[in-house]
Amino acid sequence: MVTPRGAFKAGQLSGVGMALLSESVVYVGGFLQWQPSGQGTCYFGDGSFYRGQWEGGVFHGVGELRAASAEVFSSSGSDASL
């Protein structure tokens, strides 16, 4: 279930926008052809969130995952992963 809001190009969500990916997951940030891309934040239903770089719909590069338990996991670099 994707409920998009934002910039559309040729019928595809591209540019800055927001999508409700499920009942408990919301992504706000850059999109490229429906995939999270560039800078963005994904909020999860348990209170955790990831803020940082995305490529092809996945965490990529510099970013930070803050768990609901308040633990913080960071990544940096062009090929970094959490």
C-alpha positions, 0 to 999 in steps of 0.5 A: 500500500503506497499513498504518495504525495509530492512531485510526479514526472511522467506518472512516477513519483520523482522529486520530494514527497511523502509516502505511507508505505504501510499502516506503520511506516512513513517515508518523507524525502526524495524519490526517483521513480517511486523509490526513496532516493537522495535525502530522506527520513523513514519513520517506523511504527515502533518509534524508530526512524532512519534519517540519511541517504537513500539509493534504490529504496534502501539505506545508502551512504551517510545516515543514522538509525535511531531505535525506539530504545534510543540506541543510535546506529550511524553509517558514513561513506559512499558504500556504508550500511547499517 
